[in-house]
Amino acid sequence: MSVDRYPWLKDEIDAYKNINFSSSTIIEGESGLGKQELAKYFAQTLLCSNELIPCHKCNSCNYFLAGSHPDYCFLSEDDCSSVLHTYSKAKKESLTSKKIEGVRSMNEFIAMSNSVSEQRVAVIFDAHLMNINAQNALLKTLEELPDNKHIFIVSNQRKYFLPTIYSRSSLISIKNPDPHIVNQWILDQGYIDFSTLNFAPDSTPLEIERLINNDKAGQYIEISQNLNSYCLGETTTPDLIKFYKETNISFDEKINSIILFLKTCIGINQDFYKPHPYITSIENIKLDAVAISDLIEELLDYKYQLNKVPALNEQIGLNNFFYKIRNLFS
């Protein structure tokens, strides 16, 4: 898949056309921004015989595109390059970006001599899942990386890693594109019946695409409309509970949707987000930001308790939170 599909990445690609990559580069931003494809593009750029952009024709590019380049490896949440199995006696399921065994095998790979290219490259996808032991193992390698060895660290969370990892890395922070860019991208993909208004504020392009392809594009609007109607006093608590019971999402996702609604409301109320046509309950009131933040914290804690005790009663939980939401909007 070409990075040309992601126009919001163009500035980052152009910025690195005439710049030498540091030995370690962190690429961070929200999920759904094409960060993995950007890391692959940069990896292929470094490995290609053409030093400016991947030519897709040289032996190195052919190896890379076939997934068999001897100077490239990757780790992800649940997988790794097959070559990394030769550098570790650990079980296959341990060779991931989440565990120290995966990072150690990648360290061994990156320390070896180059085979085909002048550079040797490793990519850690889903690096936001790395525990502290894995980060410390990575840090030891970053301290001694020569100029012709490169590691790309791809994270869905910002400011996640040890400060010493950041101090030894260059940082590429991918921002969410403006709505007009996302709207044009949605049209370019052939989704002519959708726009950013169908989704939560700051939804990323690939997350929007995932929701459309999974027939969940109307879910945000439907939930927002029902919660908004409830906050206006037009819907009763039993009716809202009935709607949530009939909505085909997990209880955890239902709590997430309430949290998202509250965050959106306070975001609009504080002029952080633009007004939304489906959220009108805040037009003539000034929300108590502290009280809403406290309720969001309570919902997050409830989610944590839900994971520990899955048998918690859904109706009792929802009734309690809806009562508190109604008081905040009255």
Protein Blocks (a to p, Z undefined) as FASTA:
>chain_A
ZZklmmmlmmmmmmmmmcccdfbdcdeddehilmmmmmmmmmmmmmpmblkbcehlamml
mmmmnopafkbccddfkbccfklmmmpcbdfklmcfkbmklmmmmmmmmmpccfkbmbdc
dddehklmpcfklmmmmmmmmmmccfkbccddddfbehkbcfklmmmpccdddddddfkl
mmmmmmmnopakbcfklpcehiafklmmmmmmnopmmmmmmmmmmmmmmmnopacfklmm
mmmmmpccdfklmmmmmmmmmmmmmmmmnomaccdfklmklmmcccdfklmmmmmmmmmm
mmmmmmmmmmbcfklmmmmmmmmmmmmmZZ
